[in-house]
Amino acid sequence: MAKVSANMQKLIEQRDLLLREIEALRNKVAGLEMAIALTGSASQPSPAGKSTASVKNVVLDLLNEVGTTGLTAASATELANRRGISLNPNSVASTLSRFKMDRVVVHDGERYRLPKFAAPGDVVVKFVGSNTYRAI
């Protein structure tokens, strides 16, 4: 009986490992799909085999994706890397800072969020087209 239980445990562990591998592959496919979508605009393959895309476009896409959670420069870089997009952390930080000055994003001192995901009391801005926001 103990041998059957040990064998069952090995099968369960193997199944769990395969499920984790499937999830990892799904994440890789999602990253490739994002890179493919970005390739149509301002991205090119890099020598390392990763996509380098417009930092501005990638950061805006990530901000939309994370919603109320918001982003830091480090988390944006990490999320992009998981999707196969290579971003320079300094460029991401600079882009977020410019977005803050242009009121494209709201910064709570820790994380950046799109205005539509900002907490009540934060600066309210209005989208006026072409990735442009205006304070209202």
C-alpha positions as CSV (number, residue, x, y, z in Angstrom):
1,M,0.0,0.0,0.0
2,A,2.8,2.4,0.8
3,K,4.4,1.7,-2.6
4,V,1.2,2.6,-4.4
5,S,1.0,5.8,-2.4
6,A,4.7,6.7,-3.2
7,N,4.0,6.0,-6.9
8,M,0.9,8.1,-6.8
9,Q,2.9,11.0,-5.2
10,K,5.5,10.7,-8.0
11,L,2.8,10.9,-10.6
12,I,1.2,13.9,-9.0
13,E,4.5,15.6,-8.7
14,Q,5.2,14.9,-12.4
15,R,1.8,16.2,-13.4
16,D,2.4,19.4,-11.4
17,L,5.7,19.9,-13.0
18,L,4.2,19.6,-16.5
19,L,1.4,22.0,-15.6
20,R,4.0,24.6,-14.5
21,E,5.9,24.0,-17.8
22,I,2.7,24.5,-19.7
23,E,2.0,27.8,-17.9
24,A,5.6,29.0,-18.6
25,L,5.1,28.2,-22.3
26,R,1.8,30.1,-22.3
27,N,3.6,33.1,-20.9
28,K,6.4,32.8,-23.5
29,V,3.8,32.7,-26.2
30,A,2.0,35.7,-24.8
31,G,5.4,37.5,-24.8
32,L,6.0,36.6,-28.4
33,E,2.6,37.8,-29.4
34,M,3.2,41.1,-27.7
35,A,6.6,41.4,-29.5
36,I,5.0,40.5,-32.8
37,A,2.4,43.2,-32.3
38,L,5.1,45.7,-31.5
39,T,7.2,44.7,-34.4
40,G,4.6,46.1,-36.7
41,S,5.4,49.6,-35.4
42,A,8.7,50.5,-33.9
43,S,10.6,47.4,-33.0
44,Q,13.4,45.4,-34.4
45,P,15.0,42.1,-33.5
46,S,18.1,42.6,-31.3
47,P,21.2,40.5,-31.5
48,A,20.3,38.6,-28.3
49,G,17.1,37.4,-30.0
50,K,14.9,39.6,-27.9
51,S,12.7,42.3,-29.3
52,T,13.6,45.9,-28.6
53,A,10.5,48.1,-28.9
54,S,9.6,51.7,-28.4
55,V,9.9,52.1,-24.7
56,K,7.0,54.5,-24.6
57,N,4.6,52.0,-26.3
58,V,5.7,49.1,-24.2
59,V,5.4,51.1,-20.9
60,L,1.9,52.3,-21.9
61,D,0.9,48.8,-22.7
62,L,2.2,47.6,-19.4
63,L,0.5,50.4,-17.5
64,N,-2.8,49.4,-19.1
65,E,-2.2,45.8,-18.3
66,V,-1.3,46.2,-14.6
67,G,-4.2,48.7,-13.9
68,T,-4.6,49.8,-10.3
69,T,-1.5,47.9,-9.3
70,G,0.7,50.4,-11.1
71,L,4.4,50.1,-12.1
72,T,7.8,51.0,-11.0
73,A,10.7,51.2,-13.5
74,A,12.0,47.9,-12.2
75,S,8.7,46.1,-12.4
76,A,8.1,47.5,-15.9
77,T,11.6,46.2,-17.0
78,E,11.0,42.8,-15.5
79,L,7.5,42.4,-17.0
80,A,8.8,43.4,-20.4
81,N,11.7,40.9,-20.1
82,R,9.3,38.2,-19.3
83,R,7.6,39.0,-22.6
84,G,10.8,38.8,-24.5
85,I,11.2,42.6,-24.8
86,S,14.5,44.1,-23.7
87,L,14.2,47.5,-22.1
88,N,16.9,49.6,-20.6
89,P,15.9,50.3,-16.9
90,N,17.2,53.9,-17.2
91,S,15.1,54.5,-20.3
92,V,12.0,53.1,-18.5
93,A,12.7,55.4,-15.5
94,S,13.1,58.4,-17.8
95,T,10.0,57.5,-19.8
96,L,7.9,57.2,-16.6
97,S,9.3,60.5,-15.3
98,R,8.4,62.3,-18.6
99,F,5.0,60.7,-18.5
100,K,4.6,62.1,-15.0
101,M,5.6,65.6,-16.1
102,D,3.3,65.4,-19.1
103,R,0.5,64.1,-16.8
104,V,0.2,61.0,-18.8
105,V,0.5,59.0,-15.5
106,V,-0.1,59.7,-11.9
107,H,2.7,58.9,-9.4
108,D,1.8,58.2,-5.8
109,G,5.5,58.5,-4.6
110,E,6.0,54.8,-5.2
111,R,4.1,53.6,-8.3
112,Y,3.0,55.0,-11.6
113,R,-0.6,54.5,-12.8
114,L,-2.6,55.6,-15.8
115,P,-5.1,58.3,-14.6
116,K,-8.0,55.9,-15.2
117,F,-6.5,53.6,-12.6
118,A,-5.5,56.3,-10.1
119,A,-6.9,56.6,-6.6
120,P,-9.5,59.2,-5.8
121,G,-7.8,62.6,-5.0
122,D,-5.0,62.0,-7.4
123,V,-4.5,64.5,-10.3
124,V,-7.4,64.0,-12.8
125,V,-6.5,64.1,-16.5
126,K,-8.4,63.5,-19.7
127,F,-7.3,61.5,-22.7
128,V,-7.4,63.8,-25.8
129,G,-6.0,61.3,-28.4
130,S,-2.7,60.0,-29.7
131,N,-1.6,58.9,-26.2
132,T,-2.1,62.5,-25.0
133,Y,-3.6,63.5,-21.7
134,R,-4.6,66.9,-20.4
135,A,-5.3,68.0,-16.8
136,I,-8.9,68.9,-16.2
